[in-house]
Structure formats: C-alpha cells, structure tokens
Amino acid sequence: MDNYIDKVHEDVFNNIKVLMDNARNSVAREVNNILVQTYWEIGRIIVEDEQGHSDRAEYGKRLVIDLSKRLTKEYGKGFSKSNLFNMRNFYLSFPIFQTVSGKLSWSHYCELLSISDEKKRSFYEKETINSNWSVRELKRQIKTSLFERLLLSSGDENKEKVLDLALKGNEIATPLDVIKDPYVFEFLGLPEEKPIMESDLEKTLITHIEKFLLELGKGFMYVGSQQRVTLGNTHYYVDMVFYNKILRSYVLIELKTGKLMPEAVGQLNMYLNYYKAEVNEEIDNEPIGIILCANKDNIQAEYALGSLSNKIFASKYTLYIPDREELEEQVERVLRNYKEK
C-alpha cells in the first residue's frame, strides 16, 4: 500500500514539475522576446535621432556616451556604451523587426553583430536557430571559421553555396553536405607539435564525444569505436562509426595521424562494401566513408578517391583553431577562380 501511495505522490510531483518547467520556459522566452524588441527599439530611436544631424558620427558618439551615463544611473546595468552601440547596430543590421528570431537571445545577437559580412552573419544566425546552439557554441563556430570551412569543402564547382548558406544555413541533402575541410579538434587540448598515435587520438575523441559530435555537425549519432568487420577468417576494425539520421546513412571514419595514403582508401572502401551488404537495412542509404588525416595532398587525394563507386571523402584535421584570415583568403581565391571560368 505504501509503495502505491509513494508512486501516486511521485506521479503528482512529476506532473506539477512538468507544468512548472514549461511555465518557466515560457516566461523566459517571453522576457527574452520583450528584451530583444526593446533593445531594437532603443537602437531605432538612436539611429533616427542621429539622422537629423549633419555630423552624425560625432553626434552619435556623444549621444551614446550621455545615454549610457543617464540610463545606467536610472536603470542599472545593461546600458554600457558598448551595449548601446550594439543596440544601434542591431537596428541597422535588422531594420525590419519581423526578421529577428524569437529563438535567439540578446547575447546571441551581440555575437552575430561582430560579423560585418551580411551573408556570413546570416549563415551563423540560421545555423544557431537550426542547430539550437548556445552562445558558447556560436562563439566557437565563429572562431573556428565554420562558414569558410564549409565553403572550402564543397568543391570549386558549387560556389553558389555562399548564397544557399546565407539563406538557409547548412542544409544536409547529400553526403558532401556533411563534410568539412579542415575539421577542428582544438577542444582536445592536445599539443600540435607533439606526435600522437592514432589509437590515442581515437580515445581522446571518444572522451570528448559530445564536442566531437558538435564538430561533425547536424544529425550525427555515435555508434561505437573499433567496430569489427569479419571477412573470411580475418577480423578488421573500423576506427569510429556514426549514423547520420538526416541522410539515413552509416558514416565510417578512419583516423590517420600522418598523410593520406592510397591503401587507407582501399581499406575504407572494403569496410563500406561490408556495411552495404551486411549491416545496412532497407531504410538505410549507402554508407559514407571519411578519412581524417593530418596532411592531405589534393592531387594525390583526387587520384586515390577517383572512380570509386562508394562515397569516400578525405579531410584534414587540425588540433588548433585555423587562421581565419588565411581561410578567408582561400575562399576569396576560389570564388575569383570560379567567376573567371
């Protein structure tokens, strides 16, 4: 009898807990929406007042300084000069409030406002909404140049993807859409100059599997490491296996701490054939293979990967955050070459 009463009490508590959690979330969303709209309106007031003065830049600067002092005295924190400038830029960047997402916080928008390029900013906004990134994750993706890495990995022939990324974020429709080049593993905290064994790299990635999944992108689920493939009387082992629920495909990853070698391609191709014949179910699409290597010669990779019926991709990984300016220059160079063709 006591156990029955305890269960009833537990059910009542859980029902009330769900109600309270939903209520708090609703209140938090409403407060956030009101705050974001209020800051947009403050930005509009500042900009419209500036437009009535010929020396807009100097006048606007003095206005923000004065407003910061008076509003802070009246209302406390939240009205620093930098925050007021963000409100002003918020209105300028999003002049139609209906284009502002209620799913993002003011802190999200402050990070987005640090991006001057409109298309790039739009991409990170869409991806933050689609992937439900926290502010911390948004900062990491900007810092690791996700926009540039996706463009560089999608091939020279599809540079219209700049516009697609800006309008939709990274939509996953083909295996190529899940590939990045390079992958950034700075979250592992491993020294770049110190040699590392493939087994140690694998163990460290498993230890940080949640962050690795975020780096892989949308739709990935971890299946396991060292997954056995038996052919005849010989056992082979796939380094890491994932499943992408958007593509409905197994994704087999082989780790190479050196450069891409042709024999690694042949081995992964064998694994893919096994998964296609022995593991795939009717609802599954063909498996995908990714070789993550420390060094990749593009010409050698082209010959090694060419004419394969299976989908195998080779990408570099790096243990440090890549130089953003260098990646931007690579993107600009590819875009120029594409336009000249």
N, C-alpha and C positions, 0 to 999 in steps of 0.2 A: 504493500500500500504506500509506504514511504517513498519507494522508488518511483511509483506512478505519480505521486504529488510532485516530487522533485522534477520529473520530466515535464509536467504541466507548467510548473514555475519557470523552467528553462525555456519552454516554448513561448510563454508570455513575455519573458525578458527579451528573447531574440526578436519577437515581433515589434516590441517597443524600440529596441535598438535599431532595427531597420528604419523605422519611422523617423527616429531622431537623426540618424546619419543622413537620410535623404533630405530632411529639413535643413540640417546644417549645410549640406552641399548646395541646396537651392538658395539659401541665404547668402552663402559665399559667392555663388555665381551672380546673384543679383547685385550684391555690393560691388563686385568686380566690374560688372557692366556699367553701373552708375558712375564708378570712379573713372573708368576709361572714357565715358562720354563727357564727364565733367572736365577732364583734362583736355579733351579735344575742343570743347567749347572755350576753355581758357586760352588755348592756342589760337583759336579763331579770333577772339577778342584782341589778342596781342597783335596778330598779323593785320587785321583790319584797321587797328589804330595806327600801326606803322605806315600803312599805305597812304595815310593823309599827310605825311611829312616828306619833304624832298630829301632830307638827309636820313634816309630810312635806317641804314646800318648803324650809324652813331646814335640816332634817336632810340632805335630798338634796344641797343645795348644798355643805354641809360635807363630806359623804361623797365627792363628786366631786373636790373640791379635794385631799383627803387621798389618794384613789386616784391622782390624776394625779401627785402627787409621788412616791409609792412605786413605782408601775408604771413611770414614766419612769426612775427610778433602777435598777430591776431589768431592764427590757427595752429602754430607749432610746426613740426617737421613736415617735409613734403614739398616745400616751396624754395628749395635751394636754387641758385642761378642756373646750375646745370639742368635741374629738373624742369624749370620754366622754359629753358631753351629747347628741351626735349618736347614739351607741350607745343611750342611754336612749330618745331619741325614736324611733329606728329600731324598737325593740321595741314601743313604744306605738302606732306607726303601722302596724306589720305584726305583730300579736300571734300570728299563725299563720305559722310559718316556711315552710310549703309554698307560701304566696302570694308568696314572694320569688323573683324570677327569677335563675336562674344565669347569664343572659346579661349582667347588669349588674354593674359593678364597685362597690366601696365608694364611690369618688368620684362615680359616678352617683347613688347613693342619698343621699349628702350634699347634692347639688344638689336632689334631689327633696324632701328633708326641709325645705328652705327654703320650701316651698309649704304653707301652712296649710290651704287648702281641699282637702278629700278628693277631690272629683270632678276638680278641676283637676290635682291631683297624680297621680291615676290615669291621666288622659289623657296627661300627659307621660311617665309610665312606659311605657304601651302604645306610644306613638309612638317612644320611644327604642328599644324592642325591635323593633318592626316596621320601622323605618327604619334601624336599626343606627347610631344617632347616637353620635358620640364625646362625651366630656364637654364639650368646647368647643362642639360644635354644640347640645347640650342647653342649655347656658348661653345661647347666642344665641336659641334659640327661646323660652325663658322670658323673656328680656329684651325680645324684640320682641312679646311677648303673643300668640303663635300661637293659643292657646286662645280668647281673646276675638275675634281677627280671624276665625277660622273660624265662630264663632257669629254674628257680625255680618253675615257674608257669606251666610249660609244662609237668610235671609229670616225675617220675623216669624212666619210660619205654622208653622215647624218647630222650635220651641224645645225639643221633647223631645230634640233632638240633644245637649243637655247630658248627658243620661244615656247616650246612644249613644257619645259621645266618651269618657266616663269608662270605659265597659265595654270598648270595642273600639279606641279610638284613632280616627283619621280614615280610615274605610273609604271607598274610592272605588268607587261604583257608578253614579253619574250625573255628567254634566258639571258640575253645580253643586257637587259634592264637591271639585273641584279649585280652586275659586275662593276667593281671599282678598280681604278688603277692610279695610284697605289692604294693598298689597304694600310691603315694607320693603327699601330698597336702601341701607342705611347702609354696607354693605361697599364701595360705590363710592368713598367718601371725597369726594364732591362737596359743595361748599358749598351750603346750602339757598337762601341769598339771591341767589346769582349765577345769572342767566339761562343756560339751556343749550339748545342746538339739538337737535332730535330725532335727527339723524344722529350727534351726539356722544354722546348718551345711548345709542344703539344700539351704537356702537363700544365704549363703556366696559362695557356689559353683556356683550358678546362677550369682551372681555378678561378679565372675571370670570365666565366662563360656568359654571364648576363651582359657584360660590356662587349664581349665578342659578338653576341647576337645583335646588339645595337649597331655595331660597326658593319655587320653583314647586311643589315637593312630589314625592310618590312617582310613579314611572312615566314621568317625562319624559325624552325623548331629543332632543338638538339636531339639527335637520335643516340649517338654514342661515339666512342673512340675505339680505335683498333678493332673495327668490325671485321669478322673473319669471312674470307671468301675461299671456298674449297674447290679446287679444280683437280680432278683425279685424286691422287693421294697427297697433293701438296696444298698446304694452307698459306694463304696470303692475308694481309691485314690492311684495311683502308684506314688512313690516319684519323679522319673525322668524317662523320656522316650527319647530314642535316636533312630536313624535309621542308620545302617551301610550299606552304598551303595555298598561296596565290597561284603559283604555277602548277601546283599538284605534281611536283617532281622531287625525287631524291637528289640531294646535292652532295657529291663526294669531293672531299678536299684532301689533297696531298700537300704536305709541308716540305719544302726544300730550303735548307739554310744556305745553300750555295746558288749557283746559276741554273737556269733551266736546261735540262739535258733531254735529248730525244728519247732515251729509254724510259724516263719518267712518264712521258706522254703515252708510250706503248703500254706501260703497266696500268695507267689510269684508264686507258681505252678498254683494256681487258676487264677491269672492275665494272665499268659501265655496261659492257655486254652481259656480264653475270647478273647485275641488278635488273637489267631489262628482261632477262629470260627467267630469273629465279625469284626475284624479290617483288618486282612491280605487280600491282593488282590492276584490274581492268580500268579503274578510275584514274590511275596514275599515268602521267605523261612520261616521255623518255627522261631518264636521269641526266643530270648535268655534272660535269667534272670541272674542278678548279684547281690549278696548280699554283700555290702561293710560294714564290721563291724570292730570295734576297736580291738576285740580279736576273735581268731578262734582256736578252738581245732581241730586238723586234724582228730583224730579218730572220734570225735562226728560229724564232718562235713561229713566224709565218710559214716557214718550210716544214717545221715539225708538226704543226697543227693542221696544215692544209690537207684537203681531200679526205678528212676523216668524216665518217657518217655520224659518229657521236658528237655531242656538243661538249667540247673541251676548251677551256679558256685558261690563259696564263696571265697572272698579275703579279706585280711586285708587292712586297710588304715592307714597311719601314717601321722602325722602333722609336722614331721621333716625329714630331709634328713637322711636315714638309714646309719649305719656304713658300709662303703664299704668293709673293711677287713672282717667283720663278714659275709656279704653276699658272698664274695669270698670263705670263708672257708666252708660255706654251700654248694656252688656249687661243690667245690672240694670233699667234703664228699659224696655228691650224686653221683658224677662221679666215685669215688672209689668204692662205693657200687654197682654201675651198672656194672663196669668191673669185679667185683668179682662174680657176679651171673652167 
